[in-house]
């Protein structure tokens, strides 16, 4: 199986032995060995996922690397975090995906299917669009973030509230809800990110960054 390791905070190394991986286009830094790179239009998923993303211009654009050797990846000077999955499902914002391999099944979830109108509001409020990328199975996913990705553990006794623009992803048996704290001050123009949050309840892990991404136009 591919072996993932961090060269430093901003560079990922993956060793291959006649295997293949998928990584964000433009993220390859260097490699050794015999590796072939090709564009992967399906990104390890299916035709339906590709069609859903193309309609809303939210493609997961990756390159497939296949062969034997070691490849180093990094992207835009961002920090890299390796998330292990052991039969779990990871929900991750597409822009945060750096690399993964074919041990994992990839998918696309429409935000409207995660809470109806609240799911759609979640996608718009976070600036990440209406679709979320999913990974399931056993393997590793490498993600990128502004500074270290912070893992927050959610328990049955204590839910966690997260700023939508700091949210990266989550895994585990979690339920998400979009909540607002609207009062007369926010209605007359004194708004802030603290007026809108994602609420996570259940048992699992939420990944955030200490940075509020700009919303997409």
N, C-alpha and C positions, 0 to 999 in steps of 0.2 A: 504494500500500500504506500502511497505518497507520504513522505515524512516532512512535517512542517516545523520550522524553527525560526526564531527571531535573530537576525544578525545584530540589530540594535532596535531602538524604539520605532524607527521609521523604515526599516527594511525587513522583508520576509524572504526566507530561503525555503525552497521546496525541492526535495530530492526525488527523482523518478527512476524507476527500473522497468522499462518497457510499459509505462503507464501514461495516463493523460490527465491534465488538469485544465481548468478554465479560469481565466483571470481578466480583470478589467482591461479594456483596450488602452494601450499607451502606458501600462504599468511595468512592463518588463525593463529591468535595469541592466542585467547581464546574465550570461549562462555559460556553463561548461558541458561538454559531452555532445551527444548527437540528438538534437531536439528539432522538431518540425513545428512551425507555427502556422495556423490557419484561422480565418474568421469563423466563429461559430454562431450562425444565425439563430439557432434554437436555444443557445445558452444552456444546453443540458436539459431543457424542458421540451414541451410539445408544441405542435403547430398552433393549438388554440391559445396557449400562453403568448406566443409570438404575435398572433393576430390581435389579441386584446391590448397588448402594449403599443403596437403600431398605430392603432386607432387613436390613442391618447398621447402619442409621442413620448412614451415612458419606457423605452426599450432598455433591456439589460444587455449592453454591448460588451461582449467578451471575445477573447482569443483563446483557441484551444492549443495547448502545447502537448506534444506527444513524443515519447522517446526515452532515452536514458541519459541522466546527467543531473545537474543542479541549476535551478533558476532562481534569481533574486528579483523580487518585486518591491516597488514603492510607488507612491502616487502623490504628487503635489506637496511633498514635504509633510504629509499627514502621518499621524501615529498609527501603528498597526497592532491589532489585537487578534489573537487566535481563540476562537470559541469552539470548544469540543461539544459534539452532540452524540448522545448515546441513546438512540431510539426516540429522540425528542423532535419537536418542530420548532424552528427558529423563524420568527417574523422579523425582517430586517428591511430598512429603507434602501431602495435600490442603489442610490448614490453612495452608500456606505460599503457596498460589497467590493472586496478586493480579489479574493481567490477561493476556489473550492474544487472538489473533484467528483468523479462520477459515482462514488460510493453514496452520494446524497441525491435525493430526488428534489428537483426544483419545481416551484409552482408560482402562480400568481393569484392573489386574492383581491377581489374588488372590495374597497372599503365599505361600500354599501351593504355587503354581506356580513360585515362585522358590526352589527348594531343599526342597520338601516340608515336613516337620515343622520344619526349620530356618527356613523362610520364615515359618511361623506364629509361631514363637518370636520372630522378628525383629519382627513387627508388635506382639506383646504387650509385648515388652521396651521398645520405643520409645514405647509409649503412643499410637501413631498408628493402631491398628486393624489390620484384616486386608487392606485394600485400598490400593493405591498408584496415584496418577494418573500417566498418561503423556502426553507430547506428542511428536509426530514430524513431520518435514518441515523446511521452511525458514521461519523467522520468529523472533519474539521472545516470551519468556515473562517477565513481571514477577513476582517473588516478594517476600515480606516475611519479616523475621527480627528477632530481638531483637539490635540492634546490627548492624554490617556483616556480610553473608554472606561467609564466607571460602572461597575456591576453592583446593582442594588438588589438585595434579596427581599422578596416579598413573602410574607407568611400569612397564614389564615387569620392571625390575631391583629396584624397591622398592615393595612393597605398603604400604597405609596402614590403620591401625586407628583406628576412630572410636567415640566414646561414642554409643550409640543415641539418647540424649535430646538430643544436640547435632546430630544428622544432619538435613539438610534435603532433600537429593536428590543425584542423580548423573547423568552422561551419558558416553557413549563406550562402548568395548568393555571393559566391566568385569564381573567376576564377584564376587558378594557371598557372604560366608559369616559365619554367626553363630558366634563363638568365646567360650569361657569360660576363666577362670583361677580354678578352684576348688581350694582347699586346706583344711587343717584350720581355719585362721583364719576363712575365709568360712563354713564349715559351722557354726561355733559362734556366729555372729551378728555378726562384724566384717565385714559386707559393705559394698560401695561400688560406684559405677558402673564402677570400673576392673575389676571382676570379669567384665564382659560387654562385648564389643566387636563391631563390624562390621568384617570384614576385606575390603578391596577389592584385587583383583589385576587386572592387564591394562594397558590404556591408556585414560585418560580423566580426568574431573574430578569430584571429590566436593565438595559444598557443605555447610558446617557453620556453626553460630553459636556464639559464646562464651557460651552460656546453655543450661542443662539444663531443658527443658520439663517441666512436671508431667505425670505419667501420667494418662490419662483413667480415671475410675472405672468 
